[in-house]
């Protein structure tokens, strides 16, 4: 599996010896330095270790990524982006299923299909004609309240294609605080 657990190590200096894993050094060139999961901030640390393949460990508000030592002289930005994308996809897969089940129960209907996929400019979208919902893996960067609101918003689009009065009436039944939530995320597209 891609995300193996790294043995807990107290990483203090740039070089540490721990259980046959020689810490070669921390990569300070890669971005982002910080990211969020469910609205909580995490430092992103990339280290070069004696590992066979990339590993990720969530620990104490840190996302610690270990890369094989042989990667240390390469340009690893694309690799870091791919690792973070895969992490967000796995988190989103687990979280979205629960929210979709709750929404199915609340609304009494469900999309014909839904898919978690990379989207350039949106966290979620609904295809009214196909009765499908598409969710960006990066939605898990936001709080669970925001995620649920966005999913419910898209569920309303299964019934109403546009943001009509009836659309907002339906949304307000299940998300009575939707205006407050939407106001706090004015630049997000969904």
Backbone bond lengths (Angstrom), bond angles and torsions (degrees), N, CA, C in turn:
res aa  C-N    CA-C-N  psi(-1)  N-CA   C-N-CA  omega(-1)  CA-C   N-CA-C  phi
1 X - - - 1.452 - - 1.529 109.60 -
2 X 1.292 116.45 144.57 1.458 122.94 -175.05 1.510 112.33 -62.44
3 X 1.329 117.17 -42.73 1.453 120.85 -175.21 1.521 110.45 -98.04
4 X 1.304 116.63 80.42 1.455 121.30 174.06 1.509 108.47 -80.26
5 X 1.291 116.73 150.72 1.463 120.94 177.07 1.525 109.38 -78.59
6 X 1.285 116.94 132.18 1.454 122.21 175.39 1.515 106.85 -85.62
7 X 1.329 116.43 139.28 1.468 119.38 175.81 1.514 108.81 -60.61
8 X 1.307 116.45 138.64 1.467 120.19 -178.89 1.515 109.51 -63.29
9 X 1.298 115.10 126.76 1.462 120.81 177.66 1.506 107.91 -135.18
10 X 1.285 116.44 141.33 1.458 120.33 173.82 1.516 107.27 -83.06
11 X 1.318 116.55 105.27 1.450 121.85 -176.90 1.518 107.39 -92.27
12 X 1.325 116.51 106.85 1.461 121.41 -175.33 1.517 111.40 -110.14
13 X 1.296 117.70 -55.07 1.461 122.90 -177.22 1.519 107.97 -106.32
14 X 1.310 115.98 -173.65 1.455 118.77 179.28 1.528 112.21 -80.45
15 X 1.355 117.90 -12.33 1.463 120.31 177.56 1.523 109.30 -134.81
16 X 1.350 115.48 129.23 1.460 122.19 -179.65 1.517 107.44 -147.37
17 X 1.325 117.79 145.29 1.457 121.64 175.73 1.517 107.45 -106.23
18 X 1.338 118.27 126.00 1.460 121.42 -178.73 1.515 109.92 -150.38
19 X 1.315 117.89 114.61 1.464 123.38 174.49 1.533 113.75 44.06
20 X 1.297 117.51 55.96 1.460 123.01 178.30 1.530 113.97 64.49
21 X 1.310 118.41 6.44 1.467 120.78 175.86 1.520 107.57 -103.87
22 X 1.302 116.43 101.67 1.455 120.21 179.41 1.514 108.16 -81.99
23 X 1.305 115.69 120.74 1.449 120.81 178.23 1.515 108.47 -80.59
24 X 1.312 117.45 112.64 1.457 120.82 -177.32 1.516 110.90 -80.66
25 X 1.332 117.27 -37.59 1.451 119.18 178.61 1.506 112.31 162.11
26 X 1.299 114.13 164.55 1.450 121.10 179.92 1.522 108.46 -95.31
27 X 1.326 116.13 137.28 1.454 121.59 178.73 1.526 108.46 -91.31
28 X 1.323 115.84 112.08 1.464 121.54 -178.71 1.526 112.07 -93.53
29 X 1.336 117.78 -0.81 1.467 120.18 -174.82 1.521 113.41 -89.31
30 X 1.324 117.54 -19.53 1.459 120.62 -173.93 1.524 112.24 -84.09
31 X 1.319 115.38 147.56 1.461 122.37 179.13 1.516 108.56 -121.20
32 X 1.306 120.51 147.22 1.456 126.88 8.84 1.521 111.97 -86.15
33 X 1.307 115.68 158.49 1.467 121.56 174.06 1.524 110.11 -85.02
34 X 1.326 115.81 -26.31 1.456 121.92 178.53 1.521 108.39 -137.74
35 X 1.325 115.24 149.90 1.459 121.64 173.67 1.522 107.25 -148.55
36 X 1.314 116.73 -179.61 1.460 120.83 -177.99 1.515 110.83 -126.97
37 X 1.310 114.64 149.12 1.455 122.61 169.70 1.519 105.76 -132.24
38 X 1.325 115.92 122.22 1.467 123.23 -176.66 1.524 111.99 51.21
39 X 1.335 115.97 38.64 1.458 121.63 175.83 1.516 114.65 82.18
40 X 1.313 117.20 -1.42 1.465 121.65 -179.96 1.530 109.05 -101.15
41 X 1.331 116.72 133.93 1.454 121.65 -176.43 1.530 111.95 -77.84
42 X 1.332 115.46 138.46 1.469 122.92 177.59 1.525 108.65 -130.69
43 X 1.327 116.55 136.66 1.462 121.14 171.03 1.525 107.71 -75.42
44 X 1.315 116.44 142.77 1.458 121.69 176.83 1.524 107.14 -108.13
45 X 1.329 116.29 115.93 1.464 122.85 -179.09 1.522 109.25 -117.74
46 X 1.316 116.70 129.77 1.460 121.64 178.05 1.520 108.12 -116.37
47 X 1.338 115.16 124.29 1.463 121.94 -178.79 1.526 109.22 -123.19
48 X 1.323 115.70 153.55 1.451 122.15 174.54 1.517 108.08 -105.53
49 X 1.337 116.14 119.51 1.461 123.06 -175.37 1.520 110.66 -131.30
50 X 1.311 115.49 170.49 1.460 121.09 171.95 1.523 107.46 -80.22
51 X 1.312 115.65 79.71 1.463 122.56 175.49 1.521 107.05 -128.04
52 X 1.312 115.73 156.33 1.468 120.29 -178.30 1.525 112.65 -80.80
53 X 1.339 115.65 -33.68 1.465 120.92 -177.87 1.518 108.78 -146.00
54 X 1.321 117.83 164.50 1.462 120.04 -179.70 1.526 112.27 -57.76
55 X 1.323 115.09 140.50 1.457 121.78 179.18 1.522 108.77 -131.35
56 X 1.323 115.49 151.60 1.457 121.19 179.89 1.516 109.27 -132.12
57 X 1.328 115.10 138.54 1.459 120.90 179.36 1.525 108.18 -138.52
58 X 1.318 116.29 122.70 1.467 121.71 173.59 1.515 107.11 -90.13
59 X 1.333 116.03 122.06 1.451 119.06 -175.62 1.523 109.81 -156.91
60 X 1.333 116.49 126.84 1.474 122.02 173.47 1.523 113.27 47.31
61 X 1.306 117.62 58.15 1.465 122.81 178.83 1.520 113.68 60.43
62 X 1.329 116.57 24.04 1.462 121.64 177.53 1.523 109.85 -129.52
63 X 1.316 114.70 142.80 1.460 121.77 168.79 1.520 104.40 -106.34
64 X 1.324 116.15 103.37 1.458 121.76 -178.66 1.523 108.49 -96.40
65 X 1.308 115.68 119.95 1.458 121.93 -179.51 1.520 107.83 -113.51
66 X 1.324 114.70 125.43 1.464 120.94 178.14 1.517 108.39 -106.24
67 X 1.329 114.79 128.49 1.455 121.12 176.65 1.522 108.48 -115.07
68 X 1.338 117.28 148.76 1.463 119.56 176.25 1.530 110.80 -57.37
69 X 1.316 115.95 144.37 1.469 121.64 -178.27 1.524 111.39 -54.00
70 X 1.323 117.37 -35.52 1.474 119.41 -177.81 1.529 112.53 -63.19
71 X 1.323 118.17 -13.44 1.467 121.65 179.09 1.530 112.37 -84.81
72 X 1.316 118.71 -7.44 1.463 121.05 -168.81 1.520 114.70 -63.90
73 X 1.303 118.79 -24.00 1.469 120.10 -178.72 1.522 111.74 -103.34
74 X 1.321 116.82 13.66 1.457 121.08 179.76 1.521 110.27 -102.30
75 X 1.297 114.92 163.97 1.464 121.66 171.56 1.530 105.85 -82.12
76 X 1.312 117.29 110.31 1.470 121.54 -172.57 1.521 114.69 -108.63
77 X 1.316 117.99 13.27 1.466 119.53 -178.83 1.524 112.01 -61.50
78 X 1.329 117.29 -44.61 1.462 120.01 179.08 1.525 111.15 -63.97
79 X 1.322 116.86 -37.51 1.461 121.03 177.94 1.533 110.18 -64.80
80 X 1.329 117.49 -45.29 1.462 120.33 177.85 1.526 110.43 -60.53
81 X 1.321 117.21 -44.02 1.461 120.52 178.35 1.526 111.02 -59.25
82 X 1.330 116.54 -41.96 1.470 120.81 179.81 1.527 111.11 -66.13
83 X 1.327 117.47 -40.36 1.468 121.32 178.72 1.520 110.42 -63.97
84 X 1.329 117.19 -46.26 1.466 120.30 179.45 1.527 110.51 -65.56
85 X 1.317 117.74 -39.39 1.464 121.02 177.02 1.528 110.49 -58.89
86 X 1.324 116.13 -47.19 1.466 120.34 -179.59 1.522 110.74 -63.63
87 X 1.330 117.87 -39.32 1.462 121.40 176.99 1.525 110.15 -60.49
88 X 1.350 116.08 -49.88 1.464 119.67 179.93 1.522 111.84 -61.92
89 X 1.316 117.00 -37.24 1.470 120.04 179.59 1.524 110.82 -63.79
90 X 1.325 117.15 -44.10 1.469 120.34 179.52 1.529 111.24 -65.29
91 X 1.314 117.36 -42.59 1.463 121.17 178.46 1.521 109.95 -63.10
92 X 1.329 116.03 -45.25 1.462 120.73 -178.91 1.524 111.57 -64.82
93 X 1.323 117.66 -41.64 1.467 120.39 178.31 1.523 111.08 -55.57
94 X 1.318 116.53 -44.89 1.468 120.27 -178.70 1.528 111.12 -68.71
95 X 1.312 117.63 -43.60 1.468 121.36 -175.99 1.520 112.59 -73.67
96 X 1.315 117.53 -42.19 1.461 121.15 -175.63 1.520 111.52 -64.46
97 X 1.300 117.74 -37.49 1.466 119.88 -179.75 1.531 110.86 -57.77
98 X 1.328 116.78 -42.81 1.472 120.54 178.35 1.527 111.73 -64.76
99 X 1.325 116.94 -43.61 1.464 120.61 -178.97 1.533 110.35 -68.72
100 X 1.329 117.60 -40.28 1.460 120.03 177.65 1.525 110.82 -62.57
101 X 1.317 117.10 -39.79 1.467 119.77 179.16 1.526 110.32 -63.85
102 X 1.317 117.36 -42.72 1.467 121.17 177.24 1.524 110.31 -62.48
103 X 1.336 117.00 -44.71 1.466 120.78 179.68 1.530 111.21 -64.56
104 X 1.330 118.16 -40.41 1.471 121.25 176.79 1.520 110.31 -57.36
105 X 1.321 115.27 -44.48 1.466 120.62 179.68 1.525 111.01 -65.12
106 X 1.326 117.19 -46.08 1.469 121.46 -177.99 1.530 111.85 -65.41
107 X 1.324 117.41 -48.68 1.461 121.17 -174.60 1.526 113.24 -80.09
108 X 1.318 116.58 -29.59 1.458 119.59 -175.73 1.520 112.92 81.83
109 X 1.311 117.72 10.34 1.464 123.10 174.66 1.518 108.40 -149.62
110 X 1.321 115.19 167.44 1.462 120.41 -177.62 1.515 109.28 -147.53
111 X 1.319 116.86 162.53 1.472 118.66 175.99 1.521 110.33 -68.92
112 X 1.316 115.14 156.15 1.464 119.90 174.40 1.522 109.36 -63.13
113 X 1.325 114.77 -33.53 1.456 120.19 -178.00 1.525 108.30 -157.71
114 X 1.312 116.27 155.67 1.459 120.75 168.85 1.518 107.93 -141.22
115 X 1.313 114.21 155.03 1.461 119.60 -176.56 1.519 109.22 -144.86
116 X 1.311 115.07 140.62 1.457 121.18 172.48 1.519 106.05 -97.87
117 X 1.337 115.26 118.40 1.461 118.78 -176.95 1.518 110.27 -151.33
118 X 1.312 114.60 157.88 1.460 120.90 -179.92 1.522 108.93 -68.69
119 X 1.333 114.65 129.38 1.460 120.99 176.92 1.519 107.26 -130.48
120 X 1.293 116.87 137.36 1.460 121.23 -174.18 1.524 113.97 -72.32
121 X 1.323 117.76 -40.78 1.461 119.14 -169.46 1.511 114.44 -125.14
122 X 1.303 118.51 11.81 1.454 119.69 -174.13 1.525 110.77 -146.39
123 X 1.318 116.11 149.51 1.463 120.41 174.96 1.522 111.35 -88.61
124 X 1.323 116.95 -23.96 1.456 121.29 178.52 1.513 109.15 -162.85
125 X 1.311 115.63 155.32 1.452 121.04 176.10 1.519 109.02 -154.16
126 X 1.310 115.26 155.70 1.458 121.34 178.69 1.514 108.39 -120.60
127 X 1.316 116.09 134.71 1.460 121.07 171.21 1.519 106.10 -101.03
128 X 1.319 115.66 100.09 1.458 122.63 -175.61 1.523 111.26 -58.08
129 X 1.326 117.26 -43.95 1.466 121.30 -176.53 1.524 112.22 -65.62
130 X 1.317 117.00 -39.40 1.472 120.87 178.94 1.523 112.82 -88.44
131 X 1.358 116.10 -9.57 1.452 121.77 -176.64 1.534 110.64 56.32
132 X 1.340 114.28 47.36 1.464 121.89 -179.68 1.519 110.10 -124.73
133 X 1.321 114.74 149.51 1.459 121.66 176.52 1.523 107.80 -120.78
134 X 1.337 115.87 136.82 1.454 122.31 177.98 1.517 108.11 -118.41
135 X 1.321 115.86 132.23 1.463 122.76 -176.30 1.521 109.11 -121.95
136 X 1.318 116.66 133.99 1.460 121.62 174.73 1.531 109.60 -78.88
137 X 1.326 117.58 139.88 1.464 119.31 176.16 1.528 112.38 -59.99
138 X 1.327 116.02 -26.66 1.461 120.10 -177.38 1.525 113.17 -73.15
139 X 1.326 117.22 -3.00 1.455 119.81 176.89 1.530 110.63 -62.50
140 X 1.337 116.69 -26.88 1.473 119.98 -179.16 1.525 112.70 -72.99
141 X 1.320 117.81 1.01 1.466 120.43 172.41 1.532 110.19 -74.12
142 X 1.315 116.58 -21.86 1.456 121.85 -173.76 1.523 111.28 -97.52
143 X 1.318 115.97 165.96 1.460 120.79 -178.15 1.527 110.58 -62.81
144 X 1.311 116.03 157.59 1.465 120.87 179.67 1.526 110.92 -62.09
145 X 1.320 117.22 -31.31 1.468 121.12 177.17 1.531 110.07 -63.90
146 X 1.310 117.63 -43.81 1.461 122.18 178.68 1.527 110.12 -66.16
147 X 1.329 117.49 -43.21 1.464 121.22 179.90 1.527 110.06 -60.42
148 X 1.326 116.38 -47.22 1.461 119.63 179.90 1.525 110.97 -62.01
149 X 1.318 116.84 -42.61 1.463 120.13 178.37 1.534 110.46 -59.06
150 X 1.320 117.82 -46.25 1.464 120.71 -177.99 1.526 110.70 -63.93
151 X 1.327 117.68 -42.15 1.470 120.56 178.20 1.534 109.91 -62.43
152 X 1.314 117.57 -44.75 1.464 120.54 179.13 1.529 110.96 -64.27
153 X 1.319 116.49 -37.16 1.463 121.40 176.25 1.529 109.31 -58.28
154 X 1.338 116.26 -47.06 1.465 120.18 -179.56 1.524 111.47 -67.88
155 X 1.317 118.11 -35.20 1.468 120.69 175.67 1.530 110.07 -60.59
156 X 1.314 117.04 -39.62 1.470 120.41 178.00 1.529 110.70 -62.79
157 X 1.338 116.82 -32.26 1.464 119.95 177.51 1.527 111.95 -69.90
158 X 1.311 118.52 -18.55 1.466 119.83 174.53 1.526 110.56 -66.01
159 X 1.307 115.65 -29.37 1.470 121.38 -179.86 1.528 112.04 -96.73
160 X 1.325 117.28 -38.03 1.466 122.32 -178.14 1.524 108.88 -127.20
161 X 1.313 116.34 118.53 1.458 121.48 -175.36 1.528 112.62 -65.88
162 X 1.320 117.01 -38.10 1.458 121.14 -176.06 1.527 110.77 -110.18
163 X 1.313 114.76 170.99 1.462 120.63 178.00 1.529 109.79 -82.61
164 X 1.285 115.28 66.73 1.461 121.79 -179.33 1.530 110.11 -84.66
165 X 1.311 114.99 174.78 1.462 120.62 177.06 1.528 110.36 -59.43
166 X 1.329 116.45 -42.76 1.477 120.79 179.77 1.535 111.09 -64.56
167 X 1.335 116.34 -36.42 1.459 120.93 176.47 1.532 109.53 -57.15
168 X 1.334 117.07 -51.87 1.462 120.98 -177.89 1.526 112.27 -69.68
169 X 1.309 118.16 -29.11 1.472 120.69 174.69 1.532 109.84 -64.29
170 X 1.330 115.93 -44.50 1.465 120.09 178.12 1.526 110.64 -64.99
171 X 1.315 117.40 -45.44 1.462 121.40 -179.94 1.527 110.84 -60.07
172 X 1.319 117.46 -40.67 1.472 120.68 -177.21 1.531 112.41 -68.27
173 X 1.307 118.02 -22.05 1.478 120.49 176.52 1.526 109.88 -65.12
174 X 1.331 116.61 -43.67 1.466 121.46 -174.40 1.523 113.67 -99.84
175 X 1.306 116.59 -19.22 1.465 121.98 179.03 1.530 108.12 -133.34
176 X 1.334 117.72 71.46 1.464 119.91 -175.73 1.531 113.72 -60.12
177 X 1.322 118.37 -22.92 1.469 122.20 179.10 1.523 112.39 -98.06
178 X 1.327 117.21 20.28 1.462 119.99 -173.42 1.524 112.89 -58.24
179 X 1.339 118.14 -36.33 1.465 119.78 -178.55 1.525 111.17 -64.52
180 X 1.317 116.47 -40.96 1.467 121.41 178.84 1.536 110.30 -64.83
181 X 1.323 116.87 -45.08 1.465 120.95 -179.97 1.528 109.91 -63.16
182 X 1.326 116.86 -48.12 1.474 121.08 -178.56 1.521 111.48 -63.43
183 X 1.320 117.10 -35.65 1.470 121.25 179.77 1.528 111.11 -64.56
184 X 1.342 117.57 -32.55 1.468 122.28 -179.45 1.523 113.31 -80.62
185 X 1.326 117.85 -2.36 1.461 121.33 179.41 1.528 110.32 -137.05
186 X 1.336 116.89 56.57 1.466 120.32 -172.83 1.521 115.38 -66.05
187 X 1.324 118.69 -25.02 1.468 120.31 -176.80 1.513 114.22 -95.14
188 X 1.334 117.38 -0.89 1.458 120.25 179.37 1.518 109.88 -83.58
189 X 1.315 115.91 140.12 1.459 120.93 177.70 1.516 108.60 -108.65
190 X 1.324 114.51 132.36 1.459 122.29 178.05 1.502 108.00 -155.78
